[in-house]
Amino acid sequence: MARPFTREEFQTPAGRRRAWRALMLGDHGVLRLFYDNTHEVSAGKLWRSYQPSPARLARWKARGVRTIVNLRGDNPSGQYLLEEEACAKLGLRLVAFQVFSREPPSKEILYGARRLFEEIDYPAVMHCKSGADRAGLMSTLFLFLREGKPLDDAIGQLSFRYGHVRAGKTGVIDKFFDDYLAYAAAKGLDLSSADAFFDWVDREYDPETTKKTFLATWWGNLLVDRILNRE
């Protein structure tokens, strides 16, 4: 396990070199130069993406973006400190909202996401490490909770097109949505209704049960954990 990164270390030449190595090698930043997994979620309002470099943040600023939402949380790391510094210099609002790729979303995360979408300034960019799983979860919730799209349509944000692998451990996110879609179908619920969704969250949803009843495949785990090295 890598030793913790501190803001004091970040201020040193060696610390800054370590931060750039973490971004370009550990976070596959070099690959982002050739493969851009950035997609528009809502026209002119929200994009989903991967861990941005300072240069990438400057390009977002030039396009009029006002808020960057880091779905990895504010845990000190070289990548985060580079992002924090760049956002401060560029006048971008940086919001840390941690979600997880191998856990069904907690009730706190679901309610927190709804508040987040109401409070942030747009245009905005949401990112995780690779722009696949956590970005897919939050993009689905955005389209459903903020834009009013039917959930069975919004869930298209969790797709292999964006690098999301349903067959691996990250598929527990799909299981969460599938559980609600099955419940809604049985009850004849409107799939555009956030109120019906949160009623289910409050009364029926148990994250531990969702996790226990989800089974990933061996090849999906190999792809996600070993080959793609997802977080």
Beta strands, then each sheet from edge to edge (+ up, - down):
strand 1: 39-42
strand 2: 46-49
strand 3: 67-70
strand 4: 93-96
strand 5: 124-127
sheet 1: 1+ 2- 5- 3- 4-
end
